[in-house]
Amino acid sequence: MRSIYAVVQIAICVSAMLLATSQVSGQGCVVVRGGAMCGTNSGTTINLQQGEFNLVLGARNFTSFRHFRGDHEEAFRVAQGTEVINKSSFVDLSINYGITDRLFATVILPFVYNDRSSLYEHGGNPRYDSSGNLIGTWKGDRRHTYSSGLADIRFSVGYWLFDPMTSDYNYSVSLGMKTRTGSYDYTGTFYNQGPNRDQTREGVVDQSIQPGDGGIGATIDVQGIHPLADKLTLVTSLFYLANVTNTNGVLLRTSTPDMRADTSQFSAPDQFGVRIGAFYTLLDNFSLYGGGRVEGIPSTDLIGGSGGFRRPGYAVSVEPGLSYFNSDFSVVLSVPIAVYRNRTQSYIDKIRTEQRGVETIGDAAFADYLISLGISYRFGGSGAKHAEM
């Protein structure tokens, strides 16, 4: 039993970090941000003794470029070269502390770097006729905008419902808060602007690469472990971020002062993630992971308003992984691969559908997969090791 707990302790800590977006993968334009799912999870807190620390450093990288409206991919965007390409890198530092042997606290410090390239923001996308010929004189080119820095810090406190020393299975429930420490009005340079497409202007970068969302939110994180056999353990997790803030006060770059706030400002949306999988122990220090997950941004928030600009949607991914561990140190590699993506209707889409009498759904870019590498290290506490189970 001790070996099974050790596998879960090491491997899930970073695997849970991947639920994000992300992009996870609400990846790319569907903004699941750094730190979204790397909170008080079983990998970082099970068997965490009173006074003991566990530090988890997770690095993730993905490139989003496939455009979807609903679950239909607009493959012509890549074929024509008009796709938006977001290259995002995240480094999340999770610090976990054992208040008691079952009660624990977590703080997550996420850092981001984003590189976004597009045509439509720098002169507009070219137009083509049915034969693929360019219509008119196109003035634009592919340019980049960037963002980097600290994202939104999270704090939480959680509790294991059963004594890890006596129970073969266990569940933790954590409640927390998401701050708005990350910049949500980051600016960049935009080219080919103005009526003659001959100006260069400074403006706020796209919502998908803003380091923060500008919202104050409450979080709930539920984790579970379920030993199935001597070398096989089922793990589950559920995460929800409820942003109390409706819109964050930052106007879209293309907004005009006379537009309504709930359609001209960035939204501070909720986020969610669900994950289930199993670990199989290969050798004393190695294990394989296989599972699936769903994550994304809802159209309607649980608390407060749902107005403002957002790109809601979700992705379903399969997630293989490999881990190495010893009693205090671990390295984990995981590669979630998207198998289904859906850009759902937003608040603005629903208003436009009602006004026009025709269903309107904006697009969003998703990634095919993401790569994550994580390192976990424990120290402090009494120094006594848990007994074998």
N, C-alpha and C positions, 0 to 999 in steps of 0.2 A: 504493500500500500504506500509506503514511503516513496518508492520510486515513481509511482503514478502521480502522486502529489507533486513530486519534483518536476516531472515533465510538464504538468499543467502550470506550475508556478513559473517556469521559465518561458514556455512557448507562447502562452496566451497573452503575456504582457505586451508584446509588440504586435501580435496578430490583431489584438483588439484596437491598437493604435491606428490600424489601417482603416478602420471604419470611419469614414470621414468623409469624407469628402466628401468627403473627400469627401474630394472627389471622386470616396470614396467616394461607388463610386457613383454617387452624384459627383462625378469628376468633371473638371474643366469648368464650363459655364454654369453647371448646376453646383452651387457653391456649398459643398460640405468642407468645412475649413479644418486647418490643423488643430489637433487636440480634441476633435469632436468625439472620438470614441476611446480615448486612451486614459480614462479616468480610473476610478476605483474598481479595478477588475481583479479577477481571481488570480491572474498571473503575478500581480504585484503585491497582493495582500494576504493570500492564504498562508497560514502558518507564520505570519509576521508577528514576532514576539513584541511584548511591551518594551518600548525604548529602542526598537530596531528600525533601521532605515532601509529602504530599497530604492535605488536610483535606476531609472530606465531612460536610455537615450535612443530615440527612434528616428531614423532618416528615411524619407519617402520621396519618390520621384515619379511623375507621370506626364504624358503629353496627350492633350485632348485635341481632336481635330475632326471627328465624325459628327456631322450635324443631323439632329433628329427633330421632327415635329410629331408629337405623339410617339408611337413606336416605329414610325416610318423613317428610315434613313434617307436623307437627301444626298445620295452618292454623287450627284452631278457637281456638288460643291468642290469635292476633291478633284474630280475630272477637269473642271474648269479652272482650278487653282484659286478659288475664291473662299476657301475654308478659313476659319479663324483657328489659329494654333496657339494654345496655351501650354507653356512648359513650366511646371510648378515643382518646387522642391520645398520640403518641410523638414524641420528638425524640432522634435518635441522632447522636452526634458520633464519627466514625471518623477516627483519626489513623494514617496509614501512613508508614513510614520505610524508605528504601532502604538496607539494610546493604551490599549490593553492587548491581550492575545487575540481578541476578536473585534475590537473597535479600532478603526484606523482613520487617518486623515490623508488627503492627497492634494497636491498643488501641481498644476500642469502649466509649463511655460513653453508656448509654441512660437517658433520663428519661421519666417517664410521668405522665399524668393520666387518671383514670377516674371516670366518673359512672355509677352503676348504680341503676336503679329497678326495683322489683318490688312485687307484692302479697303473695306467699307468705312473704316474710321479715318482713312487717310486719302480721301478723294472719292470714295464710293466704289462699289463693285462694278465691273464692266457688264454691259447688257449684250445678250446674243439673240439672234433670230433662230428660227426653227432649224436652220441648216448649220448652226454653230458659228455664224459670222458675226463679228463685232458690230454693234449698232452705234452709230455716231462717233464722236471723238471723245475718247475716254481720257480723263486727266486724273491719274492716281497711280499709286504703286504700293507695294507691300512694305510697311514700316512696323517698328516695334515700340511698345510701351513696357515699362517695368515697374515693379514694386518690391519692397523688401522691408524687413524689420520684425519687431515683436508683434504677434497677433493677440487674440483675446485670451487672457489668463483665466483658468478655472480653479475653483476650490471646492472640495467636497469632503463629507464625513460619511463613513459606511460601517456596516456591522454584519458579521457572519452569523447566520441564524442558528447554526449548530456548532458544537465544539469540534474543531478540525482534528483534535486528537482522538476522538471517540466515534465520529461519524464517517461512514464511507462516502457520503455525498454531502454537498453543502450548497448554500445559496447566500449571496450577500445583496444587500439593498443599500444604495448610497444616494444621498441628496446633496445637491451642491448649487453653486452659483457661477455663472459666466459673467465676467466683467467686460468692459469695452476699452481695454488698454490698447488694442490694435488700431492703427490709423484707418479711418473709413472715408477720408477725403483726400487720399493720395493722388497727386497730379502727375501728368506726363506731357510730352510734346506731341502734337498732332499736326500732320503735314497736309498740304493741298486743301486748305480750308478756304472759306469765303465763297462768294458767288462766282468768282473766276478761278477758283481752285489754285490760287497763287499765294496763299498766306500760311504762315506757321503760327499755331496758337498753343497756349498752355491750357490744360483742362483736366478734370478729374478722370482717372482711368476707369476702365470697366469694372463693374461690381465684382466680377469673377476673380479679379486679381487685387482687390482691396484687402489688406492684411486683416482688418477687422470688419464686423458688420454694424457697429455702432449701437448695439442693443445690450440691455441688461436682461439676463435670463436665468431661469431655474432649470436644474438638470436632475434627472433620475437615471440611475444606472443599476441594472439588475444582472447579476452573474450567477452561473450555476455550473457545478461539476458533477458528473455521474459516471463512476466506474462501471464498466460493462463486463470486463474480464481482466485477467491478470495484467495484460499489456495494452488494453484498450480502454480509453476514457472519453466519454461524451462531454462536450463543453457547450454552453449556451450563453448568450448575452443579449441584452436589450438596453438601448440607450435612447433618451429623448431629451432634447433641449427646447424649452418653451421660452422664447423671447417675449418679454413683456412689452418691449418697445415696438411700436408699429412702424413708422418711418423714421429714419435717423437724421433728417433735416438736410441731407446733402442732395442738391439738385443734379439730375443727370446732365451730362455735358450738352446734350441736344435740347434740354428743356428751355421753355420761355417763362418769364415771370408770371404770366397770366394763367398758367396751367394749374390745375388742382394739385394740392400737395400729395394726395393719395395716388396720383398717377405720375407726378414729376420728380418725386424723391425716391431714393433707394429704400427698399424695405429691409427690415431686420427680421428675417424669417426663422421659423422653427427648423430643427434638423432631427433626423431619426436614423436609427440603425438597428438591425436584427441579425444575429449571427448564430449559426449552429454548425458543429463539426466534431471531429474525433481525432485523438492522438493515438498513435501506435508506436510503442517502444521497440526500436530495432536492436540497439545495444545499450550498455549501461549509460552512455553519455549522448546518445542520438535518438531522435524520434521523428516520425513523419506525421504531418497533419493534412487532413482533407476535409473540406466543408463547403458551406455556401453562406451567402449573406445578401441582405437587401438594405440599401441605404439611400437617403436622398433628402429632398426639401418638399414639404407639403404645400399645397396651394392655399390652405386655410390654417391659420395658427390656432393653437389650443387656447391661448389666453390673449386678450387684446385684439386689435384690428389686424387685418391681413392685406392692407393697402400697400401702395408703393410698387416700385419695379423689382421684380424677382423673376428668376427662371426656375420654377418648380419642376420636379421630376425625380426619377429614381432609377437605380440600376440594380440588376441581379447578377451576382458574380459567383463563380466557383473559385475556391481558394486552396491551392496546394502550398505546403510549407515544409521546412526542415529546420530542426533546432539542435544545438549542442549545448550541454549544460554540465556544471558540477555543483557543489553545494552552495557556492556564493556567486558564481559568475556564469553568464550565458551569452550566446550569440544566436540570433534567429533571423531566418530569411523567409519571406512570404511573398507570393505573387498572385493576387486576386485577378481573375480574368473575367471581363464582362461578357455575359451571354444574352442579356436582354436589357434594353435601355428605353426609357419612355419620358419624353418631355411633355408634362401635363399642362393644362390650361392654368394661367395665372389670373390674379385679380383683374389686371388690365385686359387680358384676353377675354374674360367673361363680359366686361363692360363693352368691349368692341363687338363681341358676338351679338349682344343684345341690341346695340345701336345699328349694326349692319344687317342683322337677320341671317348671317352666314357664320358658321363656326370658324373662330379664329384661334390659332395656336401659334405662338412664337416658337423659334427654334432655339436649340442649345447644342453645344459641342460636348461630346463625351470621349473618354479615353477607352482604348481597347483593354489595357491592363495597367497595373502599377507595380512598382518594385519597392520593397521595404527591407531594410536591414536594421536590426536592433541589438542593443547591448544592455544587460541588466546586471546590477551588482548590489549585494546586500552587506550591511555592516552594522555594528552596534548591538544594543540589547545586552542580555545577560551573558551571551556567548555560548550558552548551553544549546546543544542540538536536540531536536525533537526525536523521540524514540521511534523505532521502526514500528510499522503497523502491520 
